[in-house]
Amino acid sequence: MAKKLVVIGNGMAGARTVEEILDRGGADLFDVTMFGAEPYGNYNRILLSNVLCGIEDESGIFLNDMDWYAANRIDLHTGVRITRIDRFARTVVDELGRTTPYDKLIIATGSDAFVPKIAGLHRPGRGYHQGVFTFRTIDDTRGMIRYAREHRRAVVIGGGLLGLEAARGLQSHLPHVTLVHSAGHLMNAQLDPQAGAILRRSVEALGIEVVTGARTTEILGKDAVSGVKLADGRTIDCDVVVVAAGIRPSAALAERSGLDVERGIVVDDQLRCTDEPDIYAVGECAQHRGETYGLVAPLWEQARVLADHLTGADPDAAYHGSRTATKLKVAGVDVAAMGLKEPDRDDDETVVFAERRRGVYQSVIIRDGRLVGATLLGDVSKAGYLVQAFDRGSPLPEERIRLLFDLGAPDAETTAAELADSAQVCNCNGVTKQAIVDAVQAGVRTVGGVADATRAGKGCGSCKTLVAQIVEWAAGGEVEEDESVSWYVPGIPLPKPELMTTIRNMELKSVSEVFAALAPAGAEDARSKMGLASLLRMMWADEYVDERDARFINDRVHANIQRDGTFSVVPQMKGGVTTPHQLRRIADVADKYRVPMVKLTGGQRIDLLGVRKEDLPAVWADLDMPSGYAYGKSFRTVKTCVGMDFCRFGVGDSTTLGIAIESRFQGLESPAKLKLAVTGCPRNCAEAYVKDLGVVAVDGGRWEIYVGGAAGAHVRKGDLLATVDTADEVIRLTGRFLQYYREHANWLERTYAFVPRIGIERLRDVIVDDADGLDERMRASIAAHRDPWREGAAPATPGQFRTSLPLISLPRVPATTPETPAH
């Protein structure tokens, strides 16, 4: 009988440990239950800085999506905190009071942001002061992006790795960023003062103001942040404060539960908690031989040892600590550091090279003929060679300068060949050169394919160049181009035009038919289903064969899933127009179903948040209003201003036109969501310039049509597609643009990326001058449209509205008062 394995923590360490356990046959040994405090799957926390910078979408940083847990029969509870471990009853207790038994328990709670005591940081009953953030989670990152977008000056407290990344990322959203660091130089934990000074020069060259040796004592501002005060009395004006002063092991749960906790949860060489044979701790929350680790590589080493131990794959498995080496790009500057940062014995040898003008600093520290420390800044071309020497303790050249310069040591071209087979190339995932070579020799000839097979380069990404060099060397120069980059979805090896032609020729009308005919070995790929379903619906209209498992949960139940497992319901209000009767109905429904929050959306609708899944059909029936399409990859809304009848400046009837556009194109599937707007004059009250398609009334009764605008994580004013004389022409060109976008955009490619990729001149040619059947194909899609909320009366499957997720309690907003009666 399988034992019950409970894992507290769904972060990088917890999920990786479970992956290692499954790789060793653990699925036959354990029934796995995981609890994650965040309401998401497992994601790469290192890449949050890329999300903050805007160079990576947050969807790209997930390591395991929800399908992975389901496919491996893991009972995952997201957004659920464990509050207590009952060691004697062998159970864990969650925040709702529910108990879960275990035979083996792994604690992988990671670490929390370290927040120093600073006056004014918190407000009683409100948490952090308005404008104050930490930088640890997806929600932290989202909050910073939203808030920074509307403000101008930020102060980042902390000049370590995290602070530098936060400062660089915030530059993407506001014009002034100041970095305040209490130590005398940046990254003082990894760099010596000379290297820190050179890094400062490089960071300041990026436009970031740096203040070192400065301790923040107070956050200023009554209702919101207005500045910070330093210990020497100086003040710095700002409206955003990000505290990025480091991390601390998250060990409070273990301490409350009576486990041995010092700086972290104390574990032995098998990652076992002191005197607890069946409780383990792994990752940043664990303290092993007095050390805690905040880098990824030690976490992976611990995960492998613990998996070997728990599954019995290696009864002698033991963790002996990690030699840490860091190689990454910090705020745009390449940095590699390992071991000692400065000599601490009189007989330690050192070699130092500095070139301040180029921002280059290199140093090595040698003790007893072995490399015990190295720092590279600005030029990290020798990092691979030095990491190998550091890890292996291999003999060094007599001329120590050869460690830093190619005076007979391996040059850049031969580095891949000279690396030892056991050299660890990807520190994040513990991938050796031999593992990469094995993948190539097994037939994988693309860099992307090797990365998929070995995970090399899928951590922080700093090793990608070396991985590519090794692949090229191992393949004898016969590296193949990674064609998957051009595929529409990852599971079908075809670009979109070829995929559509093949689907049409073979008359493939369901997702499963496409997999069976076109996927390698007919294998279904969960990552590809949504994209294929959208594409097939667009191509076949009412001939499309619907398969419910090809849809995301939002598309299966036609509502928006929320972090607590409930859903939000958004009735349609075309053009943002409603009636007193509709408002009364919405209010009655909110009262009847005890909706915790009623919220106005940015798309001029009313959002009912917190509806239980099983209540959705009844809510829709009582509302008796059509769907607002606020959940899928589809046409969503047309925002309007009041137009001519009431506005003193309106020159066009934007409300009527917006309603007409929304009525015609409502609910159409597309590669990504589509938001439109119509505004009655160039004052632009409906924000039409920054929508996927925006229409602006101008003098003379004419209309300007803009495409490719955005005002989310990316901000872009749309390009002028055409200026037309009538509302009918607006609707016609809108339909052509939407159809062309649906047929030619990549999956999840928003119009702000699609329009520049195609080019506005090309779009004018095909949409304004030569429609090439776009009108007819759009008409077919419109004719096939059905209001999805009808499934409330006739569910498509018996379990369509059956509750399957555990719910967590969220507060009612606003709190219940005599004016908001409870039932």
Disulfide bonds with the S-S distance in Angstrom:
none
